[in-house]
Amino acid sequence: MNAQTGPLRRLVVLRHAKSDWPEGVPDHERPLAGRGRRDAPAAGRALVEADCLPDLAVCSTAVRARQTWQLASAQWGTPPPVRYEPRVYAADVPELLGVVRETPAEVETLLLVGHNPGLEELVLDLAGDALDDALDELRLKFPTSAIAVLAWYGPTWRSLAPGTALLTSMTVPRGRKGGR
């Protein structure tokens, strides 16, 4: 990991919650399934409990990602601004990294809401190291509603480069039927 050259920055990566597969609905328009509507608020609560609320969110324009953002951020007192970004949908690592590097310097914690395989590959690409078994867990699977938190020191988001971040946690919050 880089020497401390700037503020501590965190990239919080949230894979959209479980989606439905309605017949005849284009992929971009697929909504959340029942489980996804339960898991997305659980993801929002998990971010509160981890003291990992973002200053800004960048969210895919896909319906399931937007619904995940809306349900997760509804768990917070005052959600941060959100930018719906079409480039996050079906993005690969260079596209996602390009979007992240456009983040204003005053943002210290960024939430990226999107899709696999791009998100999983981005986290694996950026993580030079990890706490506990987070990297091993991620290599096994980055399921729906998974949250990965990457941290590094840098003067701007443009300084984020492959292998420079520490994967500090990986969690998969799940909601319960009939309650919180």
C-alpha positions, 0 to 999 in steps of 0.5 A, a space after each residue: 500500500 502507498 505511504 500516507 500521501 493525502 487523506 484516507 479515502 474509501 471506495 465502498 463497492 455494493 453489488 445490486 441486490 437479487 434481481 428478478 427475471 421477468 419474461 420479455 423484460 430487457 436486462 437493463 430494466 429488470 427489477 429487484 426480486 422479493 429477496 432483493 427488496 429485503 436485502 437492499 435495506 439490510 445493506 444500507 443498515 450494514 453500512 451504518 453499523 460499519 460507519 461507512 456512509 458515503 459522501 457521494 454515490 455513483 449508481 448504475 442506471 439499471 433498474 435493479 441498481 437504482 432500486 438497491 440504492 434507493 432502498 439502502 440509502 433510505 436507511 440513513 438519516 440524510 442520504 448523500 448526493 447520487 449520480 446515476 451513471 450509464 457507464 457503470 452498467 456492463 462496465 469492465 475494470 478500466 471503465 469503472 476505474 475511469 468513473 471512480 477517478 472522476 470523483 471530486 477530491 473533497 469526497 473521501 468515501 465513495 459508494 459505487 453501486 453496480 454489477 458483476 463481473 465488473 465490480 468483483 474484478 475491480 475490487 480484486 484489481 485494486 486490492 494490494 492486500 486485505 484484512 482477515 480473509 476478505 480477499 479469499 472470500 471475494 475470490 470465492 464469490 461476490 454475491 448480490 448485495 455484497 459490500 467490499 470496502 477498499 481504503 488507501 491514502 491519496 491526494 485525489 481519486 485519480 491516484 487510485 491504481 491497481 494494487 494500491 488499496 487495502 480491502 478492509 472488509 467484505 460482507 453480504 448483508 441479508 434481510 429476513 422475510 417478514 421483518 428486519 
